[in-house]
Amino acid sequence: MKSLVVEDDATSRALLEKYLSRYGICEIAADGKKAVEMAGIALDLHQGYDLICMDLRMPVMNGCEAIREIRKQESVARVSAPARIIVITAYTDNESITGSLLARCNAYLVKPINNAKLKAELKTLGLIP
């Protein structure tokens, strides 16, 4: 599984990278703009991400904007298996949840994240057995 962790907090980034690196390649981006760039490059190389874990509130470009841009890239590239995108955030308000779903995320997890919670979601999304 090829994963991308998009998170501006270094501690959260390191924790998610530790959890996900057990399942394959795990790359990181500190903001949404960098994530969009990395996703575009991966698609150009026909090596798109299987999973993207996206924080919502980040500098430069927020998570919802980044998700919308990544989904546009996938559409243009006519990807048969788009990335599974899990929003991982501390925000539990309806606006954040609704915005994420409208941007076309596949799941929404509230911090703090632990290995068991993430693993259960990966199973639900069919990314791990």
Rosetta blueprint (number, residue, H / E / L):
1 M L
2 K L
3 S E
4 L E
5 V E
6 V E
7 E L
8 D L
9 D L
10 A H
11 T H
12 S H
13 R H
14 A H
15 L H
16 L H
17 E H
18 K H
19 Y H
20 L H
21 S H
22 R H
23 Y H
24 G L
25 I L
26 C E
27 E E
28 I E
29 A E
30 A L
31 D L
32 G H
33 K H
34 K H
35 A H
36 V H
37 E H
38 M H
39 A H
40 G H
41 I H
42 A H
43 L H
44 D H
45 L L
46 H L
47 Q L
48 G L
49 Y L
50 D L
51 L E
52 I E
53 C E
54 M E
55 D L
56 L L
57 R L
58 M L
59 P L
60 V L
61 M L
62 N L
63 G H
64 C H
65 E H
66 A H
67 I H
68 R H
69 E H
70 I H
71 R H
72 K H
73 Q H
74 E H
75 S H
76 V H
77 A H
78 R L
79 V L
80 S L
81 A L
82 P L
83 A L
84 R E
85 I E
86 I E
87 V E
88 I E
89 T E
90 A L
91 Y L
92 T L
93 D L
94 N H
95 E H
96 S H
97 I H
98 T H
99 G H
100 S H
101 L H
102 L H
103 A L
104 R L
105 C L
106 N L
107 A E
108 Y E
109 L E
110 V E
111 K L
112 P L
113 I L
114 N L
115 N H
116 A H
117 K H
118 L H
119 K H
120 A H
121 E H
122 L H
123 K H
124 T H
125 L L
126 G L
127 L L
128 I L
129 P L
